[in-house]
Amino acid sequence: MDLRKRVGELMPRVREELAELVAMRSVADPGRFPPEECHRAAVWVADAFAEAGFATHLADTADGSRAVLGSRPCGREDASTVLLYAHYDVQPPLADGEWRTPPFRLTEVDGRWYGRGAADCKGNILMHLTALRALGDDVPVDLKLVVEGSEEQGTGGLEAFVPEHPALLRADAILVGDTGNAAVGHPALTVSLRGMVNVVVDVEALPSALHSGMFGGPAPDALAALVALLATLRDDEGNTTVHGLPHDGRWSGAPYPAARFRADAGLPDGTVLLGDGEVADTLWARPALTVLAIDCPPVAGSAAALVPHARARLNLRIPPGVDPHHAACALSEHLLAAAPWGVDVSVEVEALGEPFLADTGGPAHRAMRAALETAYGRPAVRLGQGGSIPLCTVLAETYPDAEILLVGVEEPQARIHAPNESVAPGEIAAMALAEALFLRDYGAGAGG
């Protein structure tokens, strides 16, 4: 069977079905988006994999979302089991006016397909389906499936479900389709994920607002105190400097050239990059603090008054080897100790996520590296991922003998989570081919 030719023949169907999926506004936020849209997407996924030979059903999870579960045995007693993972929920579109195309209509521009979820993660759902359709009945492994519906909200529905139903998803290899390559045409295996700590810091300085002319100077100002507090979290070179957390880690995998990082991020040449290490060090091997939001008076309508109360939401990304509970304590203690001028500061920890480091020495990883090289015509590199997938840690703890492989279609130009998300159709084709080769050869023992 010529798998490359078969995948190519399937690409018009990929375009048609991805358009159907992208049109579903499956944001797992019932306060802002109709929950029926998530249900439609779940049913679509269940039906599509049922057509591909799976016995599928929907399962309710603790956060109210529904996961698509499925199984497809191959009939061999000695067959290995591979679990396929993706998610059908998407990020909200953010500012519609910043999109060059309608966010929920798949639109081709300059050879890329634009739309919310086109890459993250509906493109990976089509990657799985296309690999299976290319193989047909020639799949020498037992297959299991889980496609969750609340990954982007971080509410932990599937993370709670997995330990409670361990037999349903137990597998020898787990193919997590929710990352991507170094660049279009440059294959990669993601081997490292950062964890995260989200906190809200509150600053109280005054019982009420005061006239800045009559009281400004001696009287403390909550907004100025918050700014001073946040400034302690980075040094002059931009390194994140939370007391108690190391910030000198080094990345041991493939480098990330500064020029390519600037291009991937859409930054002008010469833009100063933060930190005193290489890009890969600061991105994948060190803590990184981001101020996500600040509550304070807006410029429009502001008054000449001292601000009595201000707060900020902070996101701290942490590399493998750093415990998120320790990181949360370190960040909270840092903020409390750095409070200036006697203002009252409180810190609420909102969410924690474990970092993840893959064991890459097993037969599944060897088979996937070989499959990627065949599909792309060049060796795959080892990358980190600055984002977090807490489920990977749950899977590793629940199935300690399973190999976890992180792959997908979400290369940097995909702009996932941002306006103008897109996918390169060639990446769907190449990754579907790599997955088909992996399933065939891993099942036949080629990775051993």
Secondary structure, DSSP 4 states (H G I P E B T S, - for coil): --HHHHHHHHHHHHHHHHHHHHTS---S-TTTS-HHHHHHHHHHHHHHHHHTT-EEEEEE-TTS-EEEEEEE--S-TT--EEEEEEE--------GGG-SS-TTS-EEETTEEESTTTTTTHHHHHHHHHHHHHHTT---SEEEEEEES-GGGT--HHHHHHHHSHHHH--SEEEEES---SBTTB-EEEEEE-EEEEEEEEEE--SS-EEHHHHBTTB--HHHHHHHHHHTTB-TT--B--TTS-------S----HHHHHHHHTPPTTPPPPSSS-HHHHHHSS-EEEEEEEES--STT--SEE-SEEEEEEEEEE-TT--HHHHHHHHHHHHHHT--TT-EEEEEEEEEE--EE----SHHHHHHHHHHHHHHSSPPEEEEESS--HHHHHHHHH-TTSEEEEE-S--GGG-TTSTT-EE-HHHHHHHHHHHHHHHHHHHTTTT-
